[in-house]
């Protein structure tokens, strides 16, 4: 069972689109998939057919603050084999609320570990849709994951942002989760007619080698 975060601190690069389509595709191949929406904007939530404003307590915020268990908040989607843990704007307050907790980076991992001890056969893949920032929520996802998929938009400043992300990943590997790996870089919004797209692709392949998907 793989826990995979889809991460990039830049917004609008295709994280949520990647999560939804990859999860749906694997579900159609009879894999059992859980999507965790860890973005307070809740785009993966609405993208998979749920509301991010309905006032329900079945969301990731209520698991992270201790009022619900993970098993309490998992919801079905309209796609067979694909479940979701939804998110809403309440999640944006978690960083302030946990300010005094020295172990707050591990909260998500502890909650998931507890759930998986009893339900390890329920899922083959868990995807975490990360927020567009290098915040506490992102660090929680990195600490909880086996590997990462990084959507990289083929535009001018993309590689600059990726450098910052790699530094953060390295820090988390050194201090919090030594098993973390980058599974792959997926180029998004690629236009082969655009010379810049080709240049960004080449730079990415020079640096990350075979990690860049074809």
C-alpha positions as CSV (number, residue, x, y, z in Angstrom):
1,X,0.0,0.0,0.0
2,X,1.5,3.3,-1.2
3,X,0.9,6.7,0.4
4,X,1.7,9.3,-2.3
5,X,1.6,13.0,-1.9
6,X,1.0,15.2,-5.0
7,X,2.9,18.3,-4.2
8,X,4.2,21.7,-5.5
9,X,4.1,24.9,-3.5
10,X,3.0,26.8,-6.6
11,X,-0.7,27.1,-7.3
12,X,-2.4,26.2,-10.5
13,X,0.1,23.7,-11.8
14,X,-2.3,20.7,-11.9
15,X,-1.9,19.0,-8.5
16,X,-5.6,18.4,-8.0
17,X,-6.2,17.5,-11.6
18,X,-3.4,14.9,-11.3
19,X,-4.8,13.5,-8.1
20,X,-8.4,13.1,-9.4
21,X,-7.5,11.6,-12.7
22,X,-4.8,9.3,-11.4
23,X,-7.1,8.1,-8.6
24,X,-10.0,7.5,-10.9
25,X,-7.8,5.7,-13.5
26,X,-6.4,3.3,-10.9
27,X,-9.9,2.7,-9.5
28,X,-11.0,1.7,-13.0
29,X,-8.2,-0.9,-12.9
30,X,-9.8,-2.3,-9.8
31,X,-7.3,-0.7,-7.4
32,X,-8.8,0.5,-4.1
33,X,-7.9,4.2,-3.7
34,X,-8.4,6.8,-1.0
35,X,-7.9,10.5,-1.7
36,X,-7.1,12.8,1.2
37,X,-7.8,16.4,0.4
38,X,-5.3,18.4,2.5
39,X,-6.0,21.7,0.8
40,X,-8.3,24.1,2.6
41,X,-9.7,25.2,-0.8
42,X,-11.2,21.8,-1.1
43,X,-10.9,21.4,-4.9
44,X,-10.3,17.7,-4.8
45,X,-13.4,17.5,-2.6
46,X,-15.7,19.3,-5.2
47,X,-13.9,17.6,-8.1
48,X,-14.9,14.2,-6.7
49,X,-18.5,15.2,-6.2
50,X,-18.7,16.4,-2.6
51,X,-19.4,19.8,-1.1
52,X,-16.6,21.8,0.7
53,X,-19.2,24.1,2.4
54,X,-21.9,21.7,3.7
55,X,-21.0,22.0,7.4
56,X,-20.5,18.2,7.7
57,X,-18.0,17.1,10.4
58,X,-16.8,14.3,8.1
59,X,-13.6,16.0,6.9
60,X,-9.8,15.9,7.5
61,X,-9.8,18.9,9.8
62,X,-11.9,17.0,12.4
63,X,-9.6,14.1,12.3
64,X,-6.5,16.2,12.7
65,X,-8.0,18.1,15.7
66,X,-8.9,14.8,17.4
67,X,-12.7,15.1,17.3
68,X,-13.1,12.2,14.7
69,X,-11.1,9.1,13.8
70,X,-10.0,8.5,10.2
71,X,-12.5,5.7,9.7
72,X,-15.3,8.1,10.8
73,X,-14.6,10.6,8.0
74,X,-14.1,8.4,4.9
75,X,-16.8,9.0,2.3
76,X,-17.7,7.2,-0.9
77,X,-17.5,8.9,-4.3
78,X,-19.5,8.1,-7.5
79,X,-16.6,6.0,-8.7
80,X,-16.4,2.4,-7.6
81,X,-13.2,1.6,-5.5
82,X,-12.6,5.4,-4.9
83,X,-13.1,7.0,-1.5
84,X,-12.3,10.5,-0.2
85,X,-11.6,12.3,2.9
86,X,-12.9,15.8,2.2
87,X,-11.6,19.2,3.2
88,X,-12.9,22.7,3.8
89,X,-11.8,26.2,4.8
90,X,-11.7,25.2,8.5
91,X,-8.4,23.4,7.8
92,X,-6.7,26.7,7.3
93,X,-6.9,27.4,11.1
94,X,-5.0,24.2,12.1
95,X,-1.5,25.8,12.0
96,X,-2.5,28.4,14.6
97,X,-4.5,25.9,16.7
98,X,-1.6,23.5,17.0
99,X,1.1,26.1,17.5
100,X,2.0,24.8,21.0
101,X,2.2,21.1,19.9
102,X,5.9,20.1,19.3
103,X,4.8,16.9,17.5
104,X,2.3,18.5,15.2
105,X,4.2,17.5,12.0
106,X,3.4,13.9,12.9
107,X,-0.4,14.2,13.6
108,X,-1.5,13.0,10.2
109,X,1.0,10.1,10.1
110,X,-0.2,9.0,13.6
111,X,-3.9,9.1,12.6
112,X,-3.2,7.2,9.4
113,X,-1.0,4.6,11.1
114,X,-3.8,4.0,13.6
115,X,-6.3,3.6,10.8
116,X,-4.1,1.3,8.7
117,X,-3.3,-1.0,11.5
118,X,-6.9,-2.1,11.5
119,X,-7.7,-1.5,7.8
120,X,-4.5,-2.1,5.9
121,X,-6.1,-4.2,3.3
122,X,-8.8,-1.6,2.4
123,X,-6.6,0.4,0.0
124,X,-3.8,-0.2,-2.5
125,X,-3.1,3.6,-2.9
126,X,-3.6,6.7,-0.8
127,X,-3.2,10.0,-2.5
128,X,-2.7,13.2,-0.6
129,X,-3.6,16.4,-2.4
130,X,-1.4,19.1,-0.9
131,X,-2.0,22.8,-0.5
132,X,-0.1,25.3,-2.8
133,X,2.4,26.4,-0.1
134,X,5.2,25.0,2.1
135,X,3.1,25.2,5.2
136,X,2.4,22.8,8.2
137,X,-0.1,20.9,6.1
138,X,2.5,20.2,3.4
139,X,5.0,19.1,6.0
140,X,2.4,16.8,7.5
141,X,1.9,15.2,4.1
142,X,5.6,14.8,3.5
143,X,6.0,13.1,6.9
144,X,3.1,10.7,6.2
145,X,4.1,9.7,2.6
146,X,6.2,7.0,1.1
147,X,6.8,9.0,-2.1
148,X,5.9,12.2,-4.0
149,X,4.6,13.1,-7.4
150,X,5.5,16.6,-8.4
151,X,3.4,18.3,-11.2
152,X,5.7,20.8,-12.9
153,X,4.2,23.4,-15.2
154,X,6.4,24.1,-18.2
155,X,6.7,27.8,-17.7
156,X,9.5,30.3,-16.9
157,X,9.5,30.3,-13.1
158,X,8.6,26.6,-12.6
159,X,12.2,25.4,-12.0
160,X,12.9,28.2,-9.5
161,X,10.0,27.0,-7.4
162,X,11.1,23.4,-7.7
163,X,14.5,24.2,-6.2
164,X,12.8,25.5,-3.0
165,X,10.6,22.4,-2.9
166,X,13.6,20.0,-3.2
167,X,15.3,21.8,-0.3
168,X,12.1,21.3,1.8
169,X,11.9,17.6,0.9
170,X,15.6,17.1,1.8
171,X,15.0,18.8,5.2
172,X,12.1,16.5,5.9
173,X,14.1,13.4,4.8
174,X,17.0,14.4,7.1
175,X,14.8,15.2,10.2
176,X,11.3,13.7,10.0
177,X,10.9,10.9,7.3
178,X,14.1,9.3,6.0
179,X,12.1,6.9,3.7
180,X,10.6,9.7,1.6
181,X,11.4,9.6,-2.2
182,X,10.4,11.5,-5.3
183,X,8.5,9.0,-7.4
184,X,8.3,11.2,-10.4
185,X,8.0,14.6,-12.0
186,X,5.0,15.1,-14.3
187,X,5.1,17.9,-16.8
188,X,1.8,19.8,-17.0
189,X,0.3,22.3,-19.5
190,X,3.0,21.3,-22.0
191,X,2.7,22.9,-25.4
192,X,5.2,21.3,-27.9
193,X,4.7,24.3,-30.2
194,X,6.2,26.5,-27.5
195,X,10.0,26.7,-27.3
196,X,9.9,27.5,-23.6
197,X,8.0,24.3,-22.8
198,X,10.8,22.3,-24.5
199,X,13.5,24.3,-22.6
200,X,11.8,23.6,-19.2
201,X,11.5,20.0,-20.1
202,X,15.1,19.7,-21.0
203,X,16.2,21.4,-17.8
204,X,14.0,19.1,-15.7
205,X,15.4,16.0,-17.5
206,X,19.0,17.2,-17.0
207,X,18.4,17.6,-13.3
208,X,16.0,14.8,-12.4
209,X,17.0,12.3,-15.1
210,X,14.6,9.3,-15.4
211,X,12.4,10.7,-12.6
212,X,10.6,12.9,-15.3
213,X,7.8,10.9,-16.8
214,X,7.6,10.6,-20.5
